[in-house]
């Protein structure tokens, strides 16, 4: 017997989306270092999804 495992996607509420945007804006206002902003954004993603998109 084979069992299929699917990865469910969670739905983000407007409140959650706005909270993330506010967090990113706060980080951006505190630093002019784009790499610091990138590092903070990467923390929001699971490790396997943090790859570079510079393919």
N, C-alpha and C positions, 0 to 999 in steps of 0.2 A: 504494500500500500504506500502510495506517495502522497505527501502532504505539501501543498503549496503554501509558502509563506509570503505574504505581501506586506509592504511597508506602507502604513497609512499616513496620510498627510493631515496635519492638524490645521484647523481654520483659525486664523488670527482675527481677533476682534479689532475694531477701530481703536479702542482704548490701548490695546497692546501695540498696535502699529504706531500710534502717536507717541507712546512712551519710548519706543525705540528711536524714532526720529528725534525726539527731544534729547535723548541720551547722546546720539551722534552729534547733534548740534552743540551740545555742551562740551563734548570732547574737542570738536573743531574750534570752538571759541577759545578754549584754554591753551591750544597749541597750534603752531603753524606747521608742525611736523606731520606730513601726510602719512608717514610710516607708523606713527603712534595711533593715528585714526584707523589705519588698516588693521593693526594688531588688535585694537579693541573690537572692531567689527568681526574679525575672525573668531573671537571668543564666543560670539553668538552662534556660530555654526558647529555642528558635530565635526570631530577631527577629520573624518574621511571626506568632508566636503570643503575643507579649507584650502584646497589646491589653488595654484595660480591659474589665472585665465589668460596668460601670456603665451598661448600655444602657437 
